[in-house]
């Protein structure tokens, strides 16, 4: 085994270890909540999370394509989902480093990988705030009033995502790092396609939380709409407070506040904790499936050479 493969294997083992620990460590806290959910609700919620994670991968893939590095679906899935396991390792840089390293195998320059990685966050933030702003103010009212200041970020993020601004910031950063400029700048179409996939992801996450909320006793259109806004608000607040690893704690507080009109506090806390655990399981499932599918594709490509 080469040194490079050994480092990758070590990263995967460490990331999987932290990911499994994240799931196991939450089980006691969510066991009572899960006991109230039917298998249909649990399965449907996990499927919705998988759809949301897939949308996130397609958003990242669209950005890479626009920047000049189109990837096959299987290759993109492996790089994105396996790389994302790095978020469970303490420190915020591991997903980016993993994606940059695996992207090299497919001819993706490191600056381009880094640009696509960093662009996903403001796109998620802008579209997430839009979802929260549309769904929460009327139904959640006073329970989320303390988070109203987040809406001030919407025009800021929208302006920051203009291709001229994005390309200018990337060019400035690369000059400071003494790196060559990107071969292809980001286009307006690339931003819009990425935003479309991000909105699809928020919709899937909303379905995921709505099924959990339904199982915990909240019925009706208000519960469904609030679920969409609650998840988006929780993610955005967790992102803004980057001090908390993966938004831990901060997201749960925001989600409980947003669900207050339809769930009492204990049930809302159970919903938030169950949601976090299901998303963690989804990360592990996506990474596992993408890794296995990628290995099968590699074997298929190598078969003719072996026979020869």
C-alpha positions as CSV (number, residue, x, y, z in Angstrom):
1,X,0.0,0.0,0.0
2,X,1.4,3.4,-1.0
3,X,1.7,6.2,1.5
4,X,-1.1,8.1,-0.2
5,X,-3.5,5.1,0.0
6,X,-2.5,4.6,3.6
7,X,-3.3,8.2,4.6
8,X,-6.7,7.9,2.8
9,X,-7.5,4.7,4.6
10,X,-6.6,6.2,7.9
11,X,-8.8,9.2,7.2
12,X,-11.7,6.9,6.3
13,X,-11.3,4.8,9.4
14,X,-11.1,7.9,11.7
15,X,-14.0,9.6,10.0
16,X,-16.1,6.5,10.2
17,X,-15.2,6.0,13.8
18,X,-16.2,9.5,14.7
19,X,-19.4,9.2,12.6
20,X,-20.4,5.9,14.3
21,X,-19.6,7.4,17.7
22,X,-21.8,10.5,16.9
23,X,-24.7,8.1,16.2
24,X,-24.1,5.8,19.2
25,X,-23.6,8.7,21.6
26,X,-27.0,10.2,20.8
27,X,-29.0,6.9,21.0
28,X,-29.8,7.1,24.7
29,X,-31.2,10.7,24.3
30,X,-33.4,9.8,21.3
31,X,-34.5,6.3,22.2
32,X,-37.8,7.5,23.7
33,X,-38.5,9.7,20.8
34,X,-37.8,6.9,18.3
35,X,-40.1,4.6,20.3
36,X,-43.0,7.0,19.4
37,X,-42.3,6.9,15.7
38,X,-43.6,4.1,13.4
39,X,-41.3,2.2,11.1
40,X,-43.0,4.0,8.1
41,X,-42.2,7.4,9.6
42,X,-38.6,6.4,10.4
43,X,-38.0,4.9,7.0
44,X,-39.7,7.8,5.2
45,X,-37.7,10.3,7.2
46,X,-34.4,8.6,6.4
47,X,-35.3,8.4,2.7
48,X,-36.0,12.1,2.7
49,X,-32.6,12.8,4.3
50,X,-30.9,10.7,1.6
51,X,-32.7,12.8,-1.0
52,X,-31.6,16.0,0.7
53,X,-28.0,14.7,0.9
54,X,-28.1,13.7,-2.8
55,X,-29.3,17.2,-3.7
56,X,-26.4,18.6,-1.8
57,X,-24.0,16.5,-3.8
58,X,-25.6,17.6,-7.1
59,X,-25.3,21.2,-6.0
60,X,-21.6,20.8,-5.4
61,X,-21.2,18.8,-8.7
62,X,-23.0,21.6,-10.6
63,X,-20.6,24.2,-9.2
64,X,-17.6,22.0,-10.2
65,X,-19.0,21.6,-13.7
66,X,-19.5,25.3,-14.0
67,X,-15.9,25.9,-12.9
68,X,-14.7,23.5,-15.5
69,X,-14.5,20.0,-13.9
70,X,-17.5,17.9,-14.8
71,X,-17.7,14.6,-13.0
72,X,-19.6,11.4,-13.5
73,X,-22.3,10.8,-11.0
74,X,-20.5,7.9,-9.3
75,X,-17.2,9.7,-9.0
76,X,-18.9,12.9,-7.7
77,X,-20.8,10.8,-5.1
78,X,-17.7,9.1,-3.8
79,X,-15.7,12.4,-3.5
80,X,-18.5,14.3,-1.9
81,X,-20.1,11.8,0.5
82,X,-16.8,10.2,1.7
83,X,-15.3,13.6,2.0
84,X,-18.3,14.9,4.0
85,X,-17.6,12.3,6.7
86,X,-14.7,14.6,7.7
87,X,-17.1,16.9,9.3
88,X,-17.4,14.5,12.2
89,X,-13.7,14.8,12.9
90,X,-12.9,17.8,15.2
91,X,-11.8,20.7,13.1
92,X,-13.6,22.3,10.1
93,X,-11.1,21.7,7.3
94,X,-11.3,17.9,6.9
95,X,-14.2,17.7,4.4
96,X,-12.4,20.2,2.2
97,X,-9.0,18.5,2.4
98,X,-10.6,15.1,1.7
99,X,-12.5,16.4,-1.3
100,X,-9.4,18.2,-2.7
101,X,-7.3,15.0,-2.3
102,X,-9.8,12.7,-3.9
103,X,-10.5,15.2,-6.6
104,X,-6.9,15.0,-7.7
105,X,-7.5,11.5,-9.0
106,X,-10.0,13.0,-11.5
107,X,-7.9,15.9,-12.6
108,X,-9.6,18.6,-10.5
109,X,-7.1,21.3,-9.5
110,X,-7.1,22.0,-5.8
111,X,-8.1,25.7,-6.0
112,X,-11.2,24.6,-8.0
113,X,-12.1,22.0,-5.4
114,X,-11.7,24.5,-2.6
115,X,-13.8,27.1,-4.5
116,X,-16.7,24.6,-5.0
117,X,-16.5,23.5,-1.4
118,X,-16.6,27.0,0.0
119,X,-19.4,28.1,-2.4
120,X,-21.8,25.5,-1.1
121,X,-22.1,27.2,2.3
122,X,-23.2,30.7,1.2
123,X,-25.6,29.1,-1.2
124,X,-27.1,26.9,1.5
125,X,-27.2,29.9,3.9
126,X,-29.0,32.2,1.4
127,X,-31.5,29.6,0.3
128,X,-32.1,28.4,3.8
129,X,-32.8,31.9,5.1
130,X,-35.2,32.3,2.2
131,X,-37.1,29.1,3.2
132,X,-37.1,30.1,6.9
133,X,-38.3,33.7,6.0
134,X,-41.2,32.4,3.9
135,X,-42.4,29.7,6.3
136,X,-41.8,30.9,9.9
137,X,-42.8,34.5,10.6
138,X,-46.6,34.0,10.3
139,X,-46.9,30.6,11.9
140,X,-44.1,30.7,14.5
141,X,-44.5,34.3,15.5
142,X,-43.0,35.3,18.8
143,X,-41.2,31.9,19.3
144,X,-38.6,32.8,16.6
145,X,-38.6,36.5,17.0
146,X,-35.2,36.4,18.6
147,X,-33.8,35.1,15.3
148,X,-35.3,37.7,13.1
149,X,-31.9,39.4,12.7
150,X,-30.9,36.5,10.5
151,X,-33.1,37.8,7.7
152,X,-30.8,40.8,7.4
153,X,-28.2,38.4,6.0
154,X,-30.5,37.6,3.0
155,X,-29.6,40.6,0.8
156,X,-26.0,40.4,1.9
157,X,-25.7,36.8,0.9
158,X,-27.6,37.4,-2.4
159,X,-25.2,40.2,-3.3
160,X,-22.2,38.1,-2.3
161,X,-23.3,35.3,-4.6
162,X,-23.3,37.5,-7.7
163,X,-20.7,35.9,-10.1
164,X,-18.7,39.1,-10.3
165,X,-18.3,39.3,-6.6
166,X,-17.6,35.6,-6.2
167,X,-15.0,35.6,-9.0
168,X,-13.4,38.7,-7.6
169,X,-13.1,37.2,-4.1
170,X,-11.7,33.9,-5.5
171,X,-9.2,35.8,-7.7
172,X,-8.1,37.9,-4.8
173,X,-7.6,34.9,-2.5
174,X,-5.6,33.0,-5.1
175,X,-3.3,36.0,-5.7
176,X,-2.7,36.2,-2.0
177,X,-1.9,32.5,-1.9
178,X,0.3,32.9,-5.0
179,X,-1.8,30.4,-6.9
180,X,-2.8,30.7,-10.6
181,X,-6.3,32.1,-11.2
182,X,-9.2,29.7,-12.0
183,X,-9.3,28.7,-15.7
184,X,-13.0,29.3,-15.8
185,X,-15.0,31.8,-13.7
186,X,-18.3,31.0,-12.1
187,X,-21.3,32.0,-14.2
188,X,-24.8,33.1,-13.3
189,X,-26.2,29.9,-14.7
190,X,-24.0,27.9,-12.4
191,X,-25.1,29.8,-9.3
192,X,-28.8,29.5,-10.3
193,X,-28.5,25.7,-10.9
194,X,-26.7,25.3,-7.6
195,X,-29.4,27.3,-5.8
196,X,-32.1,25.1,-7.4
197,X,-30.5,22.0,-6.0
198,X,-30.1,23.7,-2.6
199,X,-33.8,24.5,-2.5
200,X,-34.6,20.9,-3.5
201,X,-32.5,19.8,-0.5
202,X,-34.3,22.1,1.9
203,X,-37.6,20.6,0.6
204,X,-36.4,17.1,1.3
205,X,-35.1,18.1,4.8
206,X,-38.5,19.6,5.5
207,X,-40.2,16.4,4.6
208,X,-37.8,14.5,6.8
209,X,-38.6,16.7,9.9
210,X,-42.4,16.8,9.1
211,X,-42.5,13.0,9.4
212,X,-40.7,13.0,12.7
213,X,-43.0,15.8,14.0
214,X,-46.1,13.9,12.8
215,X,-44.9,10.8,14.7
216,X,-44.5,12.9,17.9
217,X,-48.1,14.1,17.8
218,X,-48.3,17.2,15.5
219,X,-50.8,17.1,12.7
220,X,-52.0,19.5,10.1
221,X,-50.6,21.9,7.4
222,X,-49.1,24.2,10.1
223,X,-46.9,21.4,11.4
224,X,-45.7,20.5,7.9
225,X,-44.9,24.1,7.0
226,X,-43.1,24.8,10.3
227,X,-41.0,21.7,9.8
228,X,-39.6,23.1,6.6
229,X,-38.8,26.4,8.2
230,X,-37.5,24.9,11.5
231,X,-34.9,22.7,9.8
232,X,-33.7,25.6,7.6
233,X,-33.5,28.0,10.5
234,X,-31.7,25.5,12.7
235,X,-29.1,24.8,10.0
236,X,-28.5,28.5,9.2
237,X,-28.1,29.5,12.8
238,X,-25.8,26.6,13.4
239,X,-23.7,27.7,10.4
240,X,-23.5,31.3,11.7
241,X,-22.3,30.1,15.1
242,X,-19.4,28.2,13.7
243,X,-17.9,27.9,17.2
244,X,-20.2,24.9,17.8
245,X,-19.0,21.8,15.9
246,X,-21.5,21.1,13.1
247,X,-23.9,23.5,14.9
248,X,-24.3,21.2,17.9
249,X,-26.6,22.6,20.5
250,X,-27.4,25.8,18.6
251,X,-29.4,24.1,16.0
252,X,-31.5,22.1,18.5
253,X,-32.4,25.3,20.4
254,X,-33.5,27.0,17.2
255,X,-35.5,24.0,16.1
256,X,-37.3,23.7,19.4
257,X,-38.3,27.4,19.2
258,X,-39.6,27.1,15.7
259,X,-41.7,24.0,16.5
260,X,-43.1,25.5,19.7
261,X,-46.5,26.3,18.1
262,X,-47.2,22.6,17.3
263,X,-45.2,20.6,19.9
264,X,-44.6,21.0,23.6
265,X,-41.0,21.5,24.7
266,X,-40.2,17.8,25.5
267,X,-41.6,16.6,22.2
268,X,-39.8,19.4,20.3
269,X,-36.5,18.5,21.9
270,X,-37.1,14.9,20.9
271,X,-37.8,15.9,17.3
272,X,-34.6,17.9,17.2
273,X,-32.5,15.1,18.6
274,X,-34.1,12.5,16.4
275,X,-33.6,14.7,13.3
276,X,-29.9,15.1,14.1
277,X,-29.4,11.3,14.5
278,X,-31.3,10.4,11.3
279,X,-29.2,12.9,9.4
280,X,-26.0,11.3,10.8
281,X,-27.2,7.9,9.8
282,X,-27.9,9.3,6.3
283,X,-24.3,10.6,6.0
284,X,-23.0,7.1,6.8
285,X,-25.4,5.4,4.4
286,X,-24.5,7.8,1.5
287,X,-20.8,7.4,2.1
288,X,-21.1,3.6,2.2
289,X,-23.2,3.3,-0.9
290,X,-21.1,5.8,-2.8
291,X,-17.9,4.0,-1.9
292,X,-19.2,0.6,-2.9
293,X,-20.7,1.9,-6.2
294,X,-17.3,3.5,-7.0
295,X,-15.4,0.3,-6.4
296,X,-17.8,-1.6,-8.6
297,X,-17.3,1.0,-11.4
298,X,-13.5,0.8,-11.1
299,X,-13.6,-3.0,-11.3
300,X,-15.8,-2.9,-14.4
301,X,-13.3,-0.5,-16.0
302,X,-10.4,-2.7,-15.2
303,X,-11.9,-6.0,-16.4
304,X,-11.0,-5.7,-20.1
305,X,-7.4,-4.8,-19.1
306,X,-7.1,-7.8,-16.8
307,X,-8.5,-10.2,-19.4
308,X,-6.0,-8.9,-22.0
